[in-house]
Amino acid sequence: MSSFSEQVESLKKSALEALNTASNLASLEEARVTWLGSNSQFNALLRQLGKLPAEERPTAGKVVNQAKAEVVGLMDGRKAELELKAAMPTEATDFTLPGRQNRFGGFHPLTQVTQDIIRIFRKLGFVVADGPEAEDEYHCFDALNTPADHPARDSQDTFFINGEPDAQGRDRLLRTHTSSVQIRVMEKQAPPVRIIVPGRVYRRDNADATHNPTFHQIEGLYVDKGVTVGDLKGTVEFVFKELLGEEVKVRFRPHYFSYTEPSYEIDFSTPLVKKMGKEWLEIAGCGMVHPSVFEQVGYDPEVWTGWAFGFGIERIAMIRYGINDIRLFYENDLRFLRQF
Ligand code: DAH
């Protein structure tokens, strides 16, 4: 019996030592197979129990089982320890770094400005209208009183779409302004009209800090009885104070557009415009709708009056956010977009 207990004791010692020196999960598993597997010496000892004299068996069995339980206990402990070690980063880790954040998508700055402008005009009773980007010459130019020999139609300014002529057999084009939608709306709807038209326009410009071959405008059209330039000025001032703050200053300069008479360009001044090194920044064209435009769509110019405007959305976003290069809007660089 004593020799049996001694065998168990020495076996246990060796097993415990093997488990303690295993330095990773693979060598621990190897030790488990060697010391606790079916071919292990522990199992051999258990098998020997049967050969012992009957009165020694209970004690001997207890000794083996206790020893085995101790080895199994250490095995489990070491396993947990080595698993934890395996899960630890192997390189130096800076636990003071901020955690990873989930990022949510956001609206593009041009979309944000557009939505804000729409919200403000809605307060004034305007509704949003839209029209096609691939237009015909009639809606983009003729109906707006822009004669066929006007330089704005020149292929240097306008993208024509070859091979897809309109109903009159004339080349179609990419609209150079959202003013074409004024005509489309008035053709379909009797006055009064109060619409704004956000949309993309195209011009044959080379890209630089202030130009891009495609950009965005918001057109506005208000037609009713007795509408005046005073309404136009008041509306523009209200909208831009809402949008850019009370300190914004608005200036109307006489100008020429074929579809308005009188016509103006609108300049803005804000603290940010000044910071960008300018006193005034041109932002829009506007005017009182020309009688011949009304005639084109069948509105009686003796009864109806109206004003219209077209703003460049990029310009407004540039003033609002202090951006000095229009191309940043189209590059989709997340370092830029995440600022908004
Ligand atoms: N269409 C003009 C442009 O793209 C802007 C404009 C001027 C729109 C006067 C209008 C207007 O509706 O009345 O520069």
Boltz pocket constraint, residues with backbone or C-beta under 6 A from the ligand:
constraints:
  - pocket:
      binder: B
      contacts: [[A, 176], [A, 177], [A, 178], [A, 179], [A, 219], [A, 220], [A, 257], [A, 259], [A, 260], [A, 264], [A, 284], [A, 285], [A, 286], [A, 287], [A, 288], [A, 307], [A, 308], [A, 309], [A, 310], [A, 311]]
      max_distance: 6.0
